[in-house]
Amino acid sequence: RGCPMQINGIAHIYLTVQNFDRCLPFYKALLEFWEMTCLIETPDLYYCIGGRTGIGIRAASNEHKFTPFDQYRAGLHHLCIRARHRDDVDTLYTFVKDLGATIVHPPQEDDWAKGYYSVLFEDPDGLRLEMNFVPGKGNLDPSVKVPLPNEKQ
């Protein structure tokens, strides 16, 4: 079985969208705003790298292109990107609002971790995206008792 190991972050994630043509301009603008570089662009895949990760947007198969996103169905609930600075959350909020994103909640503090600050929004297909900032080590701080109490879950 071997020894336990620590992971080194997320290498990449693919998001499958219902309507690729409708979502592509949104993701092109968003990923460019995050200073990500396009590595692959085909009629059904847009894949960018940057910030030590990759994000791919893929067209849904014909079988599923009319199936709406449901964050409580098996699969992805939402994607959260970590900001380097608290102000980045506010900057992104203004950007995605101007881009026409549906805002689930504007920048706000939550009690997921000490200093947790985030914005939550949806892409044109309704897939939820979040950006958060947590100062210091957040819940990885050794003084934080884990698992978190039920009221924080």
C-alpha positions in Angstrom: 0.0 0.0 0.0 2.9 2.4 0.6 3.2 5.4 2.7 0.7 8.3 2.7 1.5 11.3 0.5 0.6 14.9 0.1 -0.9 16.0 -3.1 0.5 19.1 -4.9 -2.7 20.8 -5.9 -5.1 20.1 -8.8 -3.4 19.6 -12.2 -6.5 20.3 -14.3 -10.2 20.1 -14.3 -12.6 19.8 -17.3 -16.0 21.4 -17.2 -18.6 20.0 -19.6 -21.1 22.6 -20.8 -24.5 22.1 -22.4 -24.1 24.9 -25.0 -20.4 25.2 -25.9 -21.0 28.2 -28.3 -22.9 30.1 -25.7 -20.3 29.4 -22.9 -17.1 29.8 -24.9 -17.1 33.7 -25.0 -17.7 33.7 -21.2 -14.8 31.3 -20.5 -12.5 32.9 -23.0 -12.9 36.2 -21.2 -12.8 34.7 -17.7 -9.7 32.5 -18.2 -7.9 35.4 -20.0 -8.8 37.6 -17.1 -7.1 35.0 -14.8 -4.0 35.3 -17.0 -4.4 31.8 -18.3 -2.9 30.8 -21.7 -4.9 28.9 -24.2 -3.2 25.6 -25.0 -6.0 23.9 -27.0 -8.9 25.3 -29.0 -11.1 23.0 -31.1 -14.8 23.2 -32.0 -15.6 21.3 -28.8 -12.7 21.9 -26.4 -11.1 25.1 -24.9 -8.2 24.4 -22.6 -6.1 26.9 -20.8 -3.1 26.7 -18.4 -1.9 29.1 -15.7 -1.8 29.5 -11.9 -0.3 26.0 -11.6 -3.4 24.4 -13.1 -5.4 23.8 -16.3 -9.1 24.4 -16.9 -10.8 22.8 -19.9 -14.3 23.6 -21.2 -15.7 20.7 -23.2 -19.0 20.5 -25.2 -21.5 18.0 -23.8 -22.1 14.9 -25.9 -25.2 15.0 -28.1 -26.9 12.6 -25.6 -26.5 15.2 -22.8 -26.5 18.6 -24.5 -30.1 19.2 -23.3 -29.5 18.1 -19.7 -29.2 21.1 -17.5 -26.6 21.4 -14.8 -27.7 20.3 -11.4 -25.2 20.8 -8.6 -26.9 18.1 -6.5 -26.6 15.4 -9.2 -23.7 13.1 -8.9 -20.6 14.9 -10.3 -19.3 18.4 -9.8 -21.1 20.6 -7.2 -19.1 23.8 -8.0 -15.5 24.9 -8.8 -13.8 27.2 -6.4 -10.6 29.0 -7.4 -8.4 30.4 -4.6 -7.4 34.1 -4.9 -4.0 35.4 -3.9 -5.4 38.6 -2.3 -8.7 39.5 -0.8 -9.1 42.4 -3.2 -9.0 39.9 -6.1 -12.4 38.6 -5.0 -13.9 42.2 -5.4 -12.1 42.7 -8.7 -13.5 39.4 -10.1 -17.0 40.3 -8.9 -17.0 43.5 -10.9 -15.6 41.6 -13.9 -18.1 38.8 -14.0 -21.0 41.1 -13.3 -20.0 43.2 -16.3 -19.6 39.9 -18.3 -23.3 39.1 -17.5 -22.7 36.3 -15.1 -25.6 35.4 -12.7 -24.4 36.4 -9.3 -25.4 33.9 -6.6 -23.8 36.1 -3.9 -21.6 39.1 -4.1 -18.3 39.2 -2.1 -19.0 38.3 1.4 -17.4 36.8 4.5 -18.5 33.3 5.5 -17.5 31.1 8.4 -16.0 28.2 6.4 -12.6 29.4 7.7 -11.3 32.4 9.6 -11.3 35.3 7.1 -13.1 33.3 4.4 -14.2 35.8 1.7 -15.8 34.8 -1.6 -18.0 35.6 -4.5 -20.2 32.9 -6.1 -21.5 33.1 -9.7 -22.8 31.0 -12.6 -21.6 30.5 -16.1 -24.2 30.8 -19.0 -25.2 27.2 -18.4 -25.8 27.7 -14.7 -22.6 25.9 -13.6 -21.4 27.5 -10.3 -18.0 29.0 -9.9 -16.5 30.6 -6.8 -13.4 32.6 -6.0 -12.3 32.7 -2.4 -9.6 34.2 -0.3 -8.5 32.8 3.0 -5.7 34.5 4.9 -2.8 32.5 6.3 -3.3 28.7 6.6 -7.1 28.8 7.0 -8.4 25.5 8.1 -4.9 23.9 7.6 -3.7 25.9 10.7 -2.9 23.3 13.4 -5.0 25.3 15.9 -8.2 24.5 13.9 -10.1 21.5 15.2 -11.2 19.2 12.3 -13.5 18.0 11.2 -15.5 21.2 11.4 -18.7 21.2 13.5 -21.9 20.2 11.7 -23.2 23.8 11.6 -20.3 24.8 9.4 -20.8 22.0 6.9 
